[in-house]
Amino acid sequence: MTPIKVKQATVKSLEIEGDLTFSTIDKNTAKIMEKILTPHDITIDLKKVKAVDSAGLALIIEWLKIAHARNISLNFINVPKQLLALARLSGFEYLFQSNDIQLNIKTNHG
């Protein structure tokens, strides 16, 4: 288990490191997006995410809801295939393709 670390790399980008799993996600993790006080679209780099389970997918969905309420676009890069597979299996694949929430995904690693 690798704890989650969220680093604000720039005003417009975050880097997530660690595991997005039941054992690492708590209420504070879910509220990270609420603390981002920027009018800018945000790029979230998931390159350093080591493991993902359904709690990680739920976290991403929660961040999307918060961003959408603020008219902020979240652009995920280096999305783990494991996260995309979970979304597909859970019926949430549309979240990664929806213009309604202005989400763009780029996959760069396996």
N, C-alpha and C positions, 0 to 999 in steps of 0.2 A: 504494500500500500504506500503510494507516494502522495503526500498532502498536496492540495491545490495551491498554486501560487498564481496570483494575477498581478501582472506588471503593466502599468500604463507606460508603454514605450514612447508614445507621443500623444499630443492632444487628440489625435484621430485614430489611435491604435492601442490595442491591448494584446498582451501575450499571455496565454494560459499554459501552465506547466503542471504536470502531475497526473493524477488519476481523477476522472470524472465518474465517480462511483458512489454507491450508497455509503460506503465507509468514509468517504472524504468530503461529501457535500453536506452542508448544514444551512441553517436559515441565513447566516451571514453571507454565505456564498451566493445564495439566490438574490440577495439584496445588493450585490456589487453593482449591478447595472443602475440601480436607483441612485447610487452615489456618484455616478458619472455625470457631471454637470457640464455638458458640452452641447452646443447646437449643431455640431458636426456629425456627419455619418461616421461610423466607427468600423474599423477593420479589426477583426479578432483572429489572431494567428493561433491555430491549434497544433502547430508542428511538434510541440514538446509534450502533448498529451500522450500518456503511455497506455492507459486503459480507459474504457468507457462501458457503462452498463445503462440500464433504463433510467436510472437516476440522472445520469449525464444528459440523456436526451431530454428529460423533464426540465433540467436546468436550462438548457438551450431554449426550450419552448418558453420558459418563464422570462428569460432575457429578451426574447423576441416580443413578447407581450408588452413588457415595460418600454422597450425601444419604440414599438409601434405607437403606443400611447403618447410618446414624445415626438412623433414624426421624425424619428432617427432611423436611418437604414443601417443594418448590421451586415457587414460583408465578411464572411468567414473564409479563411484561406488555410491550406494544409489540413483539410478536414480528414480525420482518420476514416478509413473504409469501414471500420467497425461501427462508427456513428451513423454513417449512411445506411449500412445494413440494418441497424436497429430501427432507424426511421422507416425504412422500407417494410420491415416485418411488422411494425406497429401500426402501419397505416398512416404515418406522418410524413411520408416522402414528399407530399405536396408542400410541406413547409419549406423545403429546400428549393422549391421551384416557383413559389407564389410571388407574383408581382404585388399582390395586396400588402404584403409585409416587406416588400423591397429587399429581399435577401438574395445575395449572390454567393455561390459556392465555387471554390476552386479546389480541386483535389490534387495534391502534389506528392503524396506518399501513401504507402500501403499499410 
